[in-house]
Amino acid sequence: MSRLFAFAFALCALGACQKPLDARLQAGDTAARAGKWDLARTRWAEATQLDPHSAVAFAKLGVAQWELGLKDDAAASWSSAVSIDPNAEDAVAALARLDLERHDAGAAVERLQFVQAPVTTAFQMVLAQALLARGGPDDAAAALAAAQRAATAAPGDPEVDYLLGSAQIALRRFSDAQGTLEALQRRRPESPLGSYGLARLAAAQSRQTDALLHLSAARAAAGSSWNAERVAADPAFAFLIAAPEFKALVGR
C-alpha cells in the first residue's frame, strides 16, 4: 500500500470521506427520484467504493440493480449490506421479498426476525406478507399486529389496508375484514386491492357468486396490470377452478 493511499484510507476512517460519500448517496437519490436508474446505480456504486463498509450504500445500490432487472446483482448488494449491518432493515426486507418470490415464506420470516426494533412501514408490510404466506398457528395474529403497525405509520395506504384485511380474513374475523376492505374500495376505487380482498373474503366464506363478482371488479380496476397467472394460483380460489366465469377471468 502506497503512503498516499494509506493516508487517504486513514482519512476516510476518520470521517473525511463522509462528505463525498454523502454527495454520491444524495446524487443517487436524485437520479432515482427522476427514474434514472443507470445513473443512480453509478452514483451508489461509487459510494460503495468510497466506503466499502456502508450498509446504506449497498442497500441503495441493490434497489437500482433491481429496477434495472439485475436481480442477482441486487441480491448480492443487499446481502453485502446485511453482512455489514444485520439490522439494515431495508436490505433484509428486500431479501425477504426474494424469499417470498421463491415461495419460501419460512426463510423470509426467519430472516426478518433477526432485525431488532424495525421502524419502517415497508418492513412491517413484508413481515405481514411473510407471516400470512407461512400460515403457522400464530402467524395470522402476528401478521395482523405487523399490519396494524404499518397502518399506524401509513394511514390510508391501500397496500397496508389490503394486508390488514387479509390478516383479518386469516383470523376469520370476517366482519372486520368486510369493513376494512369495503372502506378501501370506497376510498381508492381505482385500486384493484379492495375488490380483490373482498373476493378473497367471499371465497373464505364459500360465496362463489360474490367472489366472482369481486374478482371481475378487480380485473377491471387492474387493467393491463391484471396478473391472471397469479390469480389462478391463489389458493383462496381453488374452489372456483371449474367455474367457467373464473376460467374466463384467468384466461383458462
N, C-alpha and C positions, 0 to 999 in steps of 0.2 A: 504494500500500500504506500503510495507516494505521500510525502509530508503534506502536500497541498490537499489531497483527498482526505487524509486523516484529519486535517484541521477542519475541513468542511463538514465531515461527518460529526466531529465533536461539536461544532456549532449547531448542527441540526439536533443533536441530542440535548443541547441546552435550550432549544426552542427558537433558534434563529431562523429555522426553515419554516416556522409556523405561518408567517405572512405569505410566502409563496405558495405554501400548501393550501391555505385558506383561499387564496386567489384562484387556484386551479379548481378547488371544490365549488366555489361560487360561479366560476365560468361554466363549469359543467352543469350546475343547476340552471343557469340562464339558458343554456343551449337545450336542456331537456324540456324546460317550460315552453320553448319555441318548437318543440318536436324535432330538433336537430340532433338525432341520437348518435350519428357518427362523430359529430363534434363533441358531444357530451362524453362519449367513450374515450376520445383522445384526451380530453382535459382530465377526466377522472383517472385514466391510466397514468398520466403524468403525475397526478397526485400520489398514486401508489409508489411511483419511482422516487418521488421526493421523500416519502415516509412509508417504507415497507411495513411499518407497524401500525398503520392507520386502519382500523377496522371500518371506520366510516367510509374511507376512500374505496376500499374493496367492495363494501356493500353497495355503494353507488355505482361502481363500475359494473357490478353484476346486473343492475337494473338496465343500464344501457345495452349491455350484451343481450339481455333477454329481449328487449324491444327490437333489437336487430336480428332476432331469430337465432342467436348463438347460445342455445340452451346449455350445452356442455361447458362452454366458457363461463356462462353466468353461474352455473352450479359451482365451478371451481373457484370463482371470485367470492361467492357467498361462503363457501367452505373456508377460504382463507380468512375472511372477516371473523368467522366464528372461532377459528383456531387462535386468532389474536385476542378476541374478546368473546368468551362463551355467552355473555349477556347481550350480545349485539342482536337485539330482538328483530330488527327488520330483516337481517340476513337469515336468522333462524326461521322466521315466518316464511320467507321466500323458499327455503329448503323444504319446509313442511308442505308448502303448496306442491312442490315437485313430488314429494311422497304421495300426496293425495292424487296427483295425476297418474301415478303408478299403482293406484288403488291399494296403497299400504298405509291405511289410517293409523294402524298401531305404531308404526315408525314415526309418523307425523306427531302423534300425541306425545310419545316418549321424548322426541326432540324438543317440543315446545315446553315440556315440563321442567327442562333444565334451566330455563330463563327465570331469574329472580326478579320479582316485583315488576312485571311488564307494565308499560304505561300507554302504549299506542292502541288506538282503535283497531287498526289493521291486524295487530297481533291477536286481540280478543276475537276478532271475526274468524281468523284462521283457526284459532283454538276451538271455537264453537263448531266450525265446519268439520274439523278433525274428530271431535268427540261424537258428533252426530253420525259421521261415517263409520266410526269404530263400533258404536252401539253397544257398549258394555253395560252392565247392570246399573251403574251410577252415572253413565256418560250423559244421558239426556238432561239430568238435573244440573250437572256441571256445565253443559253446553248452554243451558238457559241462563245460568249465572254469568257466563262469559258474554253472552248476547246482551244481557241487561247492562253489564259494564260498558259495552260498546255503545248501547243506546243512550246511556247517560252522557257519554263523551260526544256522541254524534247524533243528537235527536233528529228524527225525520229522515235519516239516511235510508233509502229503500232497501239496500242490501242488508243492513243491520236489522230492519224490521222484518224482512223475509226470514232471516236466521232466527229471530225471536219467535216468529210464528211456527217455524219448523221445529224448534225445541219444544214449544207447547204441544204440537201435534205428537211428537215422540213421547211426551209425558201423558198423552191422552187428555190433555186439558183443552178439549175441543171448543168449548165456548170462548175461552180466552184467545185461542188461535183464530177463531172466526172474527172476533173483534179486531185483533191485530192486523189481520190480512185484509179485511174489508176497509179498515182505515187507510192502509197502504194503497189499496186500489183507488179509493176516493181521492187521496192526496196526490198520487202520482199515476194518473190514468194512462200516461204514455209508457209506463214501465210494465213489462210482462210479469214482473215478480209477484204482484198482488194476485193476479189471476192464476198464475202457476201455483202459488201457495194454496189458494183456495181449491184448485184441482187436486192437490195432494191431500188436503184436508178431507175433501169429499171421498177420495179413494180410501183413506183410512177408515171412513165410515161406510164403505161399500156402497156409496151413492153413485152408480155408474153414469146416469144421465147428467148429474151436476158436474161430475169430473170431466166428462167430455165437453160440456158447455164452457167450463172454465179453461180447459186446455185450448179450445178454439179461440177464446178471447186472448189467451196468452200468445198464441201464434200470430194473431192479427197485430197485437201490440209489438211483438218482436220483429216483425217484418223479415228483412234479409238476415237478421242475426239468429233466427229460429234454428236451433240445433236439433234436427229430427232424430239423429242417431242417439244423442244423449237422452232425449225424452224417451225414446223406445227402450233404452237400457235402464231407465229409472225403475227400481223395484217396486215403487209405490203403485205403478200402473200395470203390474204383471197380470192382474185380473182382467185387464182390458185388451190383452193381446189379440183375442179372437174377434173383437168388435170391429165391424167394417169402418165405423167412424174413426176409431183410433188408428187403424191401418192407413186411412186417408191422411190423418194428421201427421203421421211419421213416415209417409211415403212407402208403405209396405203392402 
